Amino acid sequence: MNSHGILKGIINKNTLNIVREKCLNFLNNNPKINNYTNEISKYVENIEELINPKIIKKIECLIDDPNPKLCAIELHIQKAGCNPIPPHQDNFYHCVPHNKGIKFLIPLNELNMHNGGLFYSDSNVDFEILKHSPTKIENFSSFIEDKIFKDLDLNYTNYSLSEGDAAYHFLNSIHFSKGNKTANDSLFLVFRYQSRNVEINELLLLQYQKCYEEHLEMMRN
């Protein structure tokens, strides 16, 4: 099974408009937030309404679980002219079985390769987790270095997402952006779901914790 996909026109646009306005109000009141927050659900009370029964059914099928758990909701801000997001795999830090966790990206504006849209590796859901290194990027702890990334024999897909669309990827999928090369900010939400009572890969978790500590040290210096 491919590690990513798209659902066209699955989001209710009226709900999307309400959520977008509340997210914009939140950002206007919190100008220090530049690229990411995982606390947006505290301020946008109806944000979970974006995940309608059709999406839930899709999640249940993808991770083969009739009762998936919503673990996090993140608001990502791609500022005009911002730097690229380096290649990485989310499961380097979530550390769950490759087919038991998934993320749904919902854009709050049209999103494509030019304004911060993500590129996803055309790989299977069980693609191996590669070595990651610490970054000096705030709120972004780890990435796959060029010497590893450039040797991968993979193709990558970027979805041009319109309002109402959603994209998803499994946690082992490699993904990145080329930055926002336009004059306007871009916003998207990411909902993370996983099966309940999954076992954490303790070895992988130790590797991530070491990387994260090195990231913090680099940020302090």
Backbone bond lengths (Angstrom), bond angles and torsions (degrees), N, CA, C in turn:
res aa  C-N    CA-C-N  psi(-1)  N-CA   C-N-CA  omega(-1)  CA-C   N-CA-C  phi
1 M - - - 1.458 - - 1.530 109.41 -
2 N 1.345 115.87 136.96 1.460 120.10 178.13 1.526 110.28 -65.75
3 S 1.317 115.69 151.41 1.467 120.50 -173.21 1.517 113.76 -85.00
4 H 1.349 117.96 2.63 1.464 119.51 -179.05 1.522 110.13 -152.88
5 G 1.340 116.46 167.47 1.461 121.05 179.14 1.513 110.93 -169.80
6 I 1.323 116.12 177.47 1.461 122.36 -177.71 1.518 109.32 -135.38
7 L 1.332 115.81 145.25 1.456 123.43 174.14 1.526 106.87 -122.41
8 K 1.324 116.91 111.10 1.460 121.19 -176.00 1.532 111.04 -83.22
9 G 1.331 116.04 133.19 1.459 121.93 172.14 1.505 115.38 60.90
10 I 1.321 117.83 30.09 1.471 119.88 -174.21 1.527 112.80 -91.49
11 I 1.344 117.43 -14.47 1.463 121.56 -177.14 1.522 110.34 -94.83
12 N 1.319 116.91 136.37 1.462 121.72 175.84 1.526 109.31 -67.62
13 K 1.330 116.92 120.51 1.462 120.28 -173.21 1.524 112.67 -70.03
14 N 1.331 117.78 -30.86 1.468 119.43 176.95 1.531 110.51 -64.26
15 T 1.320 116.16 -45.32 1.465 120.30 176.73 1.520 110.24 -63.34
16 L 1.324 116.59 -41.26 1.456 121.22 179.34 1.524 111.22 -60.03
17 N 1.325 117.26 -43.13 1.467 120.92 179.53 1.518 111.77 -62.57
18 I 1.327 116.84 -40.52 1.472 121.00 179.29 1.522 110.21 -64.84
19 V 1.322 115.90 -46.09 1.464 120.76 -179.57 1.528 110.24 -63.61
20 R 1.331 117.48 -42.71 1.467 120.22 -179.49 1.531 111.40 -60.60
21 E 1.329 117.26 -44.93 1.460 120.29 -179.76 1.523 111.54 -62.54
22 K 1.321 116.65 -38.47 1.465 119.89 178.97 1.527 111.17 -69.91
23 C 1.329 116.32 -36.08 1.466 119.46 176.85 1.529 110.71 -66.23
24 L 1.314 116.12 -41.33 1.465 120.00 178.40 1.529 111.22 -64.26
25 N 1.324 116.72 -40.44 1.467 120.23 176.77 1.522 110.76 -62.66
26 F 1.331 115.73 -41.33 1.456 119.59 178.15 1.522 111.04 -61.13
27 L 1.323 117.21 -44.29 1.467 120.56 -179.53 1.524 111.52 -67.15
28 N 1.324 117.15 -37.25 1.464 120.08 176.75 1.519 111.78 -62.17
29 N 1.324 116.22 -33.32 1.469 121.00 179.71 1.522 112.86 -86.74
30 N 1.336 116.21 -8.29 1.468 120.95 -179.57 1.530 109.22 -133.60
31 P 1.328 117.44 67.72 1.477 120.69 -172.56 1.531 114.22 -66.12
32 K 1.335 118.46 -13.88 1.464 120.39 -179.89 1.524 112.52 -76.98
33 I 1.323 117.47 -13.84 1.467 120.63 177.84 1.516 107.98 -80.16
34 N 1.322 116.44 113.83 1.463 121.22 -173.50 1.518 114.84 -101.72
35 N 1.341 117.06 -34.56 1.467 116.82 -172.69 1.519 115.56 -139.45
36 Y 1.332 118.59 -13.74 1.475 117.31 -170.83 1.520 109.99 -168.56
37 T 1.332 115.99 141.96 1.469 121.45 166.31 1.522 108.51 -149.58
38 N 1.324 116.20 140.38 1.470 120.72 175.67 1.523 111.21 -106.46
39 E 1.327 116.61 18.40 1.460 121.24 -179.14 1.525 112.48 -113.97
40 I 1.325 116.92 14.10 1.458 119.49 -173.93 1.526 112.47 -63.85
41 S 1.335 118.25 -29.37 1.470 119.87 -178.74 1.523 112.29 -66.30
42 K 1.334 117.86 -18.90 1.466 120.87 176.86 1.528 111.53 -71.83
43 Y 1.323 115.99 -21.68 1.465 120.58 -172.99 1.529 113.11 -113.72
44 V 1.325 116.85 -14.53 1.463 121.19 177.87 1.527 106.78 -123.06
45 E 1.323 114.80 91.71 1.466 118.85 -166.82 1.523 113.36 -67.85
46 N 1.322 118.39 -25.22 1.473 119.84 -177.73 1.521 112.50 -100.95
47 I 1.315 117.29 20.73 1.463 120.29 -175.06 1.531 112.12 -65.90
48 E 1.328 117.65 -31.33 1.466 120.35 -179.06 1.526 112.22 -70.20
49 E 1.342 117.45 -14.69 1.461 120.40 178.26 1.524 112.40 -66.71
50 L 1.331 117.12 -16.00 1.470 120.10 175.68 1.522 111.38 -64.27
51 I 1.333 116.13 -30.40 1.467 120.95 -179.65 1.518 108.62 -86.77
52 N 1.319 115.06 92.77 1.463 120.76 -174.95 1.532 110.88 -87.22
53 P 1.336 118.22 173.68 1.471 120.63 -177.19 1.523 114.37 -56.98
54 K 1.330 118.21 -32.09 1.470 119.68 178.06 1.525 111.36 -63.62
55 I 1.336 114.97 -40.65 1.468 118.63 179.62 1.525 110.40 -69.71
56 I 1.316 116.38 -42.26 1.464 119.57 178.40 1.525 110.74 -58.35
57 K 1.327 116.61 -43.10 1.465 120.13 178.92 1.525 110.56 -61.85
58 K 1.341 116.79 -39.53 1.463 120.84 178.17 1.526 110.66 -64.07
59 I 1.324 116.89 -43.34 1.465 120.96 178.87 1.524 110.44 -61.66
60 E 1.344 116.52 -44.53 1.465 120.49 179.15 1.519 111.53 -57.25
61 C 1.333 116.08 -39.72 1.470 119.84 179.68 1.527 111.21 -71.85
62 L 1.325 117.04 -41.34 1.457 120.52 -174.53 1.522 112.51 -66.18
63 I 1.337 116.47 -42.04 1.462 118.61 -178.42 1.530 112.31 -104.15
64 D 1.341 115.28 8.26 1.461 121.79 175.03 1.522 111.61 52.57
65 D 1.332 114.18 55.69 1.468 120.39 -179.39 1.523 108.20 -147.06
66 P 1.348 118.79 122.93 1.465 121.13 -178.04 1.530 113.66 -76.52
67 N 1.318 116.57 -4.61 1.471 119.55 -177.48 1.526 110.35 -142.86
68 P 1.338 117.53 64.23 1.463 119.64 -176.82 1.518 112.30 -66.11
69 K 1.322 115.17 150.51 1.462 121.91 -178.02 1.522 110.68 -101.50
70 L 1.332 116.42 129.25 1.458 120.81 172.67 1.524 107.73 -80.80
71 C 1.334 116.31 115.63 1.465 121.21 -174.46 1.520 113.56 -97.36
72 A 1.327 117.74 -30.17 1.463 119.66 -175.48 1.519 110.11 -164.62
73 I 1.344 114.74 152.17 1.463 122.33 170.65 1.523 106.87 -129.19
74 E 1.325 116.19 124.75 1.459 121.18 -176.62 1.523 109.64 -119.91
75 L 1.322 116.17 142.19 1.460 122.18 170.24 1.519 107.53 -105.80
76 H 1.333 116.57 122.76 1.456 122.34 179.07 1.527 109.36 -109.40
77 I 1.321 115.90 133.66 1.451 122.74 179.48 1.515 108.96 -116.19
78 Q 1.314 116.29 119.08 1.457 121.45 174.58 1.530 107.26 -103.54
79 K 1.329 116.04 95.75 1.457 121.44 -177.62 1.535 110.37 -64.16
80 A 1.326 115.72 149.72 1.463 119.95 175.47 1.526 109.81 -54.48
81 G 1.328 115.80 127.46 1.454 120.39 179.41 1.510 115.26 77.55
82 C 1.331 118.52 10.89 1.466 120.63 -176.45 1.524 111.57 -70.24
83 N 1.321 114.90 162.01 1.459 121.56 -179.95 1.530 111.04 -72.35
84 P 1.325 117.44 160.67 1.464 121.03 175.95 1.529 111.93 -63.19
85 I 1.327 115.14 157.12 1.466 121.66 167.66 1.520 106.42 -88.76
86 P 1.324 119.04 122.12 1.475 119.87 -176.75 1.523 111.41 -70.42
87 P 1.326 117.17 157.01 1.467 120.24 -179.06 1.525 112.03 -63.33
88 H 1.317 115.80 139.25 1.463 120.90 -178.83 1.523 108.90 -162.97
89 Q 1.326 115.13 169.52 1.465 123.08 174.21 1.522 108.17 -123.73
90 D 1.320 116.72 127.61 1.465 120.20 -177.26 1.520 112.60 -63.72
91 N 1.327 116.96 -27.63 1.457 118.45 -176.45 1.519 112.88 -76.05
92 F 1.340 117.08 -5.90 1.456 119.28 171.43 1.523 110.23 -61.52
93 Y 1.339 117.23 -31.00 1.467 119.34 179.49 1.523 114.27 -112.23
94 H 1.344 118.96 -18.36 1.473 118.61 175.29 1.534 111.56 -83.39
95 C 1.328 117.23 -35.82 1.475 122.22 168.30 1.530 114.08 62.96
96 V 1.330 116.82 42.45 1.463 121.18 178.23 1.534 108.82 -114.57
97 P 1.327 119.04 166.34 1.467 119.96 176.67 1.522 111.77 -53.49
98 H 1.332 116.79 144.75 1.460 121.80 -168.56 1.529 113.84 -59.18
99 N 1.330 118.12 -28.11 1.461 121.46 -175.10 1.525 112.95 -105.58
100 K 1.322 117.26 13.99 1.463 120.48 -175.84 1.527 113.89 -115.63
101 G 1.337 116.81 9.38 1.453 120.01 176.35 1.509 110.34 -142.55
102 I 1.336 116.42 145.06 1.458 120.29 -176.22 1.523 109.32 -151.76
103 K 1.333 116.32 152.88 1.459 121.23 177.80 1.527 109.67 -125.26
104 F 1.327 114.62 138.24 1.460 121.84 175.99 1.522 109.23 -111.76
105 L 1.323 116.28 124.57 1.455 122.86 178.16 1.519 108.76 -100.69
106 I 1.335 115.91 125.64 1.467 121.90 178.34 1.524 108.12 -120.26
107 P 1.335 118.72 111.58 1.460 120.21 -179.88 1.526 111.30 -75.24
108 L 1.329 115.28 144.25 1.465 120.65 175.58 1.524 111.06 -97.01
109 N 1.316 116.07 0.40 1.462 123.71 172.86 1.530 106.17 -153.32
110 E 1.306 117.16 171.57 1.464 118.29 176.24 1.523 109.22 -59.04
111 L 1.326 115.76 136.54 1.465 120.93 -172.95 1.523 109.08 -133.50
112 N 1.322 115.43 130.05 1.462 120.28 -178.62 1.519 109.94 -150.05
113 M 1.323 117.23 -172.80 1.459 121.43 -175.60 1.530 112.99 -65.53
114 H 1.330 117.28 -19.31 1.455 120.60 -175.85 1.530 113.56 -87.41
115 N 1.326 117.18 -26.01 1.468 119.22 -175.12 1.530 113.53 -118.58
116 G 1.328 116.11 29.28 1.458 119.39 173.11 1.503 116.23 105.91
117 G 1.336 117.87 6.03 1.457 120.68 177.77 1.516 111.61 -65.49
118 L 1.316 116.50 150.18 1.464 121.53 -174.60 1.527 112.00 -85.15
119 F 1.323 115.02 148.45 1.451 123.60 168.62 1.531 107.49 -103.39
120 Y 1.343 116.52 134.94 1.456 122.22 -178.09 1.529 110.12 -116.59
121 S 1.308 116.51 139.36 1.466 120.25 178.18 1.521 110.68 -69.80
122 D 1.329 115.44 135.30 1.466 121.23 175.76 1.531 107.80 -82.51
123 S 1.315 114.52 76.32 1.464 121.76 -175.66 1.518 109.43 -133.15
124 N 1.323 116.21 166.43 1.458 120.84 177.77 1.530 110.50 -73.57
125 V 1.316 114.80 161.44 1.465 119.71 -178.59 1.526 112.30 -62.13
126 D 1.339 116.93 -25.18 1.460 120.42 -177.21 1.525 112.74 -97.50
127 F 1.327 117.65 19.62 1.463 120.14 178.09 1.529 109.05 -55.40
128 E 1.317 116.72 138.30 1.461 120.92 -174.51 1.532 112.11 -61.06
129 I 1.319 115.61 150.76 1.460 120.41 174.17 1.524 108.45 -84.29
130 L 1.305 115.34 122.67 1.452 121.80 -174.72 1.528 111.64 -87.30
131 K 1.324 115.60 167.10 1.461 120.95 175.81 1.527 109.29 -64.85
132 H 1.332 115.76 131.78 1.457 122.28 175.80 1.528 109.84 -114.15
133 S 1.311 115.29 152.69 1.463 121.79 178.72 1.523 109.36 -122.41
134 P 1.339 117.63 155.90 1.467 120.16 -179.88 1.527 111.97 -71.00
135 T 1.312 116.55 151.72 1.456 122.08 178.83 1.531 110.66 -112.35
136 K 1.322 114.52 171.14 1.464 122.13 170.53 1.527 110.87 -106.73
137 I 1.324 115.83 24.31 1.461 121.70 -176.41 1.528 109.51 -100.87
138 E 1.314 116.78 126.53 1.464 121.09 179.71 1.525 110.24 -61.21
139 N 1.346 115.51 136.41 1.462 123.16 178.92 1.532 113.65 64.00
140 F 1.336 116.19 17.60 1.458 119.47 179.15 1.517 107.33 -146.02
141 S 1.315 116.97 100.60 1.460 120.42 -163.70 1.520 115.17 -86.70
142 S 1.343 119.53 -26.91 1.458 119.50 -167.81 1.525 111.79 -146.34
143 F 1.335 115.84 152.58 1.459 120.80 -179.94 1.523 110.52 -153.40
144 I 1.329 115.51 167.06 1.457 122.62 177.28 1.531 107.62 -94.97
145 E 1.308 116.60 119.94 1.458 119.79 -176.03 1.524 112.05 -66.73
146 D 1.351 115.20 155.73 1.463 121.28 -177.00 1.529 112.73 -57.05
147 K 1.330 116.53 -37.63 1.461 119.47 -176.88 1.530 111.87 -63.38
148 I 1.326 117.18 -24.13 1.464 121.77 174.86 1.521 109.87 -91.61
149 F 1.322 116.16 -47.55 1.463 122.14 -173.53 1.526 111.75 -60.97
150 K 1.331 117.09 -42.96 1.461 120.39 -175.17 1.523 112.99 -71.55
151 D 1.320 117.37 -16.67 1.466 120.43 179.07 1.526 113.19 -89.91
152 L 1.323 117.01 -3.34 1.459 119.94 -178.54 1.531 110.37 -76.12
153 D 1.295 116.05 135.57 1.463 121.18 178.96 1.529 108.59 -94.43
154 L 1.336 114.80 72.00 1.456 120.22 -175.30 1.526 110.27 -133.52
155 N 1.325 115.37 152.28 1.460 122.13 167.56 1.519 108.90 -102.19
156 Y 1.328 116.34 161.57 1.464 120.85 -176.32 1.523 109.80 -132.89
157 T 1.334 115.33 143.41 1.458 122.38 -179.22 1.517 110.12 -114.86
158 N 1.334 115.82 132.77 1.466 121.68 170.79 1.523 107.58 -114.70
159 Y 1.328 116.67 127.32 1.458 121.15 178.39 1.528 109.66 -92.78
160 S 1.336 116.76 130.94 1.462 120.53 169.49 1.521 106.71 -84.68
161 L 1.320 115.98 105.50 1.459 121.70 -172.14 1.523 110.54 -99.82
162 S 1.312 115.28 129.29 1.466 121.71 173.58 1.520 109.00 -96.52
163 E 1.322 116.33 165.35 1.460 119.98 176.65 1.524 108.82 -60.80
164 G 1.319 116.17 128.07 1.461 121.80 -176.30 1.508 113.51 104.84
165 D 1.340 116.75 -13.46 1.467 120.82 177.20 1.533 110.21 -88.14
166 A 1.314 115.65 164.64 1.462 122.28 173.01 1.523 108.42 -144.69
167 A 1.313 115.76 145.63 1.464 121.66 173.44 1.523 108.22 -119.33
168 Y 1.326 116.26 153.95 1.461 118.96 178.31 1.519 109.85 -136.10
169 H 1.316 115.62 156.76 1.460 120.39 173.19 1.524 110.01 -149.72
170 F 1.322 114.99 144.54 1.454 120.57 172.13 1.523 109.08 -73.57
171 L 1.326 116.18 161.55 1.462 120.70 -168.52 1.515 113.78 -72.19
172 N 1.340 118.42 -19.16 1.464 119.41 178.27 1.528 112.59 -86.88
173 S 1.315 117.18 -4.82 1.459 120.94 179.37 1.527 110.67 -65.60
174 I 1.330 116.41 132.19 1.462 120.51 171.84 1.518 107.85 -78.54
175 H 1.323 117.50 134.00 1.455 119.79 177.49 1.524 110.53 -147.54
176 F 1.333 114.76 159.98 1.463 121.75 -176.55 1.524 108.35 -165.12
177 S 1.324 116.57 170.85 1.464 120.78 171.31 1.514 109.05 -128.10
178 K 1.325 116.52 165.82 1.460 122.23 175.51 1.527 111.55 -101.08
179 G 1.347 115.15 14.49 1.456 119.64 -179.57 1.518 111.80 84.55
180 N 1.314 115.64 171.08 1.464 121.75 178.49 1.523 108.42 -98.57
181 K 1.315 116.30 106.47 1.457 121.73 -176.15 1.534 112.53 -94.36
182 T 1.339 116.60 10.68 1.458 120.62 -178.62 1.529 110.37 -102.89
183 A 1.325 114.88 179.74 1.467 120.83 -178.51 1.522 112.63 -92.89
184 N 1.331 117.51 2.18 1.462 121.27 -177.39 1.522 111.01 -122.10
185 D 1.333 115.85 143.75 1.455 121.03 176.24 1.531 110.38 -67.66
186 S 1.325 116.03 152.45 1.463 122.03 174.32 1.518 109.41 -122.62
187 L 1.320 115.46 146.44 1.462 121.49 -179.41 1.529 109.38 -129.32
188 F 1.329 115.74 139.14 1.459 118.64 169.33 1.524 109.64 -147.90
189 L 1.324 114.49 153.29 1.462 122.58 177.74 1.516 109.41 -104.53
190 V 1.324 116.56 146.77 1.463 121.83 175.69 1.526 108.38 -127.09
191 F 1.324 116.00 122.75 1.459 123.27 177.05 1.524 107.82 -105.56
192 R 1.327 116.78 124.49 1.474 120.12 178.97 1.521 110.00 -105.53
193 Y 1.337 115.48 126.52 1.461 122.99 176.59 1.518 109.61 -120.73
194 Q 1.321 115.76 148.67 1.452 119.86 171.41 1.524 110.00 -151.78
195 S 1.314 115.45 164.17 1.457 120.23 176.57 1.527 109.80 -65.61
196 R 1.311 115.34 151.37 1.467 120.16 178.38 1.529 110.09 -78.35
197 N 1.307 115.92 148.51 1.471 123.09 174.97 1.529 112.81 60.71
198 V 1.329 116.93 34.05 1.460 119.12 175.76 1.527 109.62 -77.23
199 E 1.323 115.85 152.99 1.455 120.60 178.23 1.526 110.14 -87.50
200 I 1.320 115.83 132.02 1.453 121.87 177.17 1.524 109.15 -81.18
201 N 1.315 116.94 136.05 1.459 122.22 175.52 1.529 107.60 -76.97
202 E 1.327 116.33 102.77 1.460 120.68 -172.77 1.531 112.27 -66.62
203 L 1.324 117.77 -35.40 1.459 120.40 178.95 1.530 110.78 -64.15
204 L 1.323 115.57 -45.36 1.459 119.71 178.34 1.529 110.76 -64.76
205 L 1.323 116.51 -37.91 1.457 120.42 179.16 1.525 110.98 -62.57
206 L 1.315 117.24 -40.29 1.469 120.41 177.71 1.526 111.04 -63.36
207 Q 1.330 116.73 -39.34 1.454 120.55 178.03 1.530 110.45 -63.32
208 Y 1.329 115.37 -42.35 1.465 118.27 179.23 1.525 111.24 -66.44
209 Q 1.322 117.31 -42.90 1.460 119.81 -178.85 1.527 111.39 -60.56
210 K 1.324 116.95 -39.10 1.462 120.82 176.67 1.524 110.67 -63.83
211 C 1.330 115.89 -44.01 1.458 121.09 178.88 1.528 110.46 -63.02
212 Y 1.328 116.43 -41.12 1.460 120.83 -178.74 1.527 111.30 -65.81
213 E 1.324 116.32 -40.54 1.469 119.55 177.18 1.532 111.12 -62.65
214 E 1.325 116.45 -39.28 1.461 120.46 177.53 1.528 110.69 -67.12
215 H 1.321 116.63 -37.10 1.467 120.93 175.51 1.528 111.07 -60.65
216 L 1.327 116.70 -46.02 1.464 120.39 179.34 1.523 111.29 -61.67
217 E 1.312 116.38 -40.71 1.463 120.87 179.19 1.529 110.20 -64.31
218 M 1.310 117.20 -41.37 1.452 120.84 177.70 1.521 111.54 -64.03
219 M 1.319 116.92 -37.42 1.475 120.71 179.56 1.525 110.44 -68.49
220 R 1.338 116.80 -36.43 1.483 120.13 179.24 1.523 110.71 -67.01
221 N 1.330 116.29 -31.45 1.464 119.87 -176.67 1.521 112.24 -92.54
